[in-house]
Amino acid sequence: MRKAARKGGRRGVEIHGIILAAGLGERFGSHANKLAAPLSGKALLAWGVDAALRSPLWSVHLILGYQATSVLAAIRGPRLLHGRLVWHWNPEYRTGRASSVRCGLAVLPKSATHALFLPGDVPGVTAGLIGRLCRAAREHPSAPICFPLLPDGSKGHPVIYARSMFPALEAIGGDESGYSLIQRNWSAACKLPLRDDRTQMNVNTVGDLRKVGRALSRG
C-alpha cells in the first residue's frame, strides 16, 4: 500500500474513490483474471483506474483480492506511480463484494465526506462522468447517495455515498454492494440522468469483453 497525495477541492467536501477489483470473476470462464484481460490496448481494469485518476477525486483506492499480483502487473506503468492511487489487499475477498466495500471504507481518511464506488469491470465510465457526479454531490450536500440514472430508469455506475451512509454500508454482507440502500433511499438520492448507457458497458464473460472492445474501438 502507498499513501496517496492529497488533491485540492471545494473546501468542506472530499470525495474519494474506491475501485472494487477483488472478485473471482467466475462467469468469465477462465483461470485468468478478467480484470487483467486485454481490452483495446490495455487491461480491462486500467480503463476505470485511468478514468478515476483523470477525475477530481481526492484519492483513488484500489481494492484487490483474487490474483492481486497478476492484476497489478497488468496495469503496470505510470498509473501505478500516480500520487493519488493507493492499492489495498482484501483478505476476505472470497466472502463477496461486501467485504471489499468494508475494506474500502476502512482505508479512507477521516476527512472524507463522500465515497465513490466504481466496479473494476465497467470500462466505459469516463472521467467526465465521474466529474459530473462529483459536482452533483457537492451541489446537493443533503443527498445521501448520488448516481447516474439510465434511460430505462435504472441505477448506473459509479455511485457516491455520503459519510452518513457509511455505517449502513459497513453492515451489509455477502455479495451485496449497496443496492438495497439505494432502493431504500431512492427518493432522497441525487440522480444524474444519462442520455444513453454507453458508459455503463460491463464485462462478465469473454463475449462481453469482445462486445465492449468493438464498442470502444468505434469511440
N, C-alpha and C positions, 0 to 999 in steps of 0.2 A: 504494500500500500504506500502511495505517495501523498503528500499534503498538497492540496490544491491552492493555487494563488487566488487571492480574493479579487473579484471583479466588481467594479462600481455599478451602482444602480440607483433607482429612486430611494431616497432616504426613508427608512422605516419598512421597506418591502424587500425581502430577499427570497428569490425563487431559485431553488437548487434542483438540479436534475438527477433522476435515478433511472438508469437503464437496466432493465431486467434481462440478464443474459446467462442465467444459471441452469435453465431447464434441460431435460433429457432430449426433447425434440423427437419423441418416439415415432410420430407419424411420418417423419422424413424417410424412414425405411432404409437407413444406412447406419453403419457403425461410426461413420464420420459425423462430426457435429455440424448441424445445418448452418449455424451462425458463422462457421469458418468456410462455408461453401462459396466459391467464386460467383459473383453476380456483376456482370457488366464492368469488369476490370478491377473489382476489389471485393473483399469478403462481405457477405450479407450484413454482418454486424457493423461493419465500417460505415455503412450508409447512415445509420442512426447516430453513431458516435460523431461523425463529421458534422451532421446537421446540428446536433446539440452544441458542439464546440463553436460553431459559427453563430449561434443564437446568443441572446442576452442573459442566459442563465449564469448565476454566480459561480456555480461549480457543477461538475458532471461526475456522478458516482456510478461506476460500472460494477454491477453485482454478478460475480462469476461463480460457477459451480461445476457442472459436468464438463469434463475435458478442458478445464480452465487454461492449462498451458497451451494447448492447441489453439484455443480461441485467441489468446493474447498474441501468439505467433502469427496468426492470420491477419491481425490488424496492426502489425508492427509498422514502424515508420514514425514520422514526425508527430502524429496524433498521440502516440503513447508518451511523448515528452511534453505534451501541452501542459501548461501550468494549471489549468482548471480541471484536468482529468485525474481522477483517483480510481483505482480498482480495488475491489474487496472480495474476499473468499467467503462464500456462504456454506458452512459445513453441513447445513441441514437441507440442502437443495433438493434432495430426493423426496422430501415430505411434501413438496408442492410450492406453488408460486407465493403463497402467503409468507413462507419463511424468507424469501428474497425481499418482499415488501418490508418485513420487520427489520431485516438486515440493513436495507437502505435507509430507513428512518433512524436506525441506531447510530449511523455514522454521520448524519447531518449535523452541522454546527448548531449550537443552541440559539444563534441569532437568526436561523432560517424561519421565515414566516410562512413559506409555502414549499411544497414538494411537487415537482412534475415527474410523472411516471411514464416511461416510454418502453414498450416491449422491444427487444432487440431484433425481432423478425418482421418489422414494419418499415421497410427501406424507403417507402415513398414519402414519409414525413420529412418536411423541409425545415430549414432554419427560419424561413419566413412564417410558416405556420406556428412554430414554437414561439416566435416573437409576437405574433398576434395574440396568442393565448396569454402570454405574459402581460401584455398591455391590458387585455381584458380583465385579468386578475387584479392588476393594480387599480383599474378604473372601477372595479366592483369589490371593494375590500370586505364587504359583509358576506359575499358569496362563499359558501363552504367548499364548493367544488367548481371547477371551470373545465369545459371540454368542448371539442368540435361536435356539431350536430349535423349528421349526414342528411342528404336529400330525402332519404326514406324515414327520417325522424329518429334514427337510432344514434347511439353514442359512438364517437370515434376516438382516435388516439392523437396525441397523448392527453393525459388527464392531470390537472393541477388540483391538489388538495391544500386547503388552508390548515394551519397548525391546529386549529380547533378540532380537525378531523383525525389527527394523528393517533389519539388513543383508540378510536374505533378501528382504524386500520391495523394497529398493533394487535387487536383482539381477534382478527379473522384467522382462519386456519385452512389447512389442506391446500387445494389448488385454486382457492379464491384469490382475487387480486383487488377487490374493492367494488365490484359491480353492484352488489347488494346495497352498499352505502349510497351509490349513485341513485339507485331506484328509490331509496327512502328519502333522498334529498333532491329529487328531480326538480320540483317546483322552485326551490331556493337556489338552484345551481345557475351559474352563468354559462350560457350556451352560445357558441360561436358558429353560426350557420356556414356550411360549406356548399359551394355551388355544384361541386362534383366530388366524387370519392377517390380520385386518382392518388391522393396522398395516403390512402388507407389500405393499399395493397399489402397483404401479409403473406408469409411463406410458411406453410405447414408441410408440404410434400415436395418431392422433386418436380412434379408437374407445375406446382405453384411457382417454383424457382424459375423454370423456363418461361412461364407466362409473364411473370414480373420482369424478367430480363428483357423480353421483347418490348414490353411497355416502356421501360426505362430507356431503351435504345431509341425509341421513337420520340423521346423527350416529352 
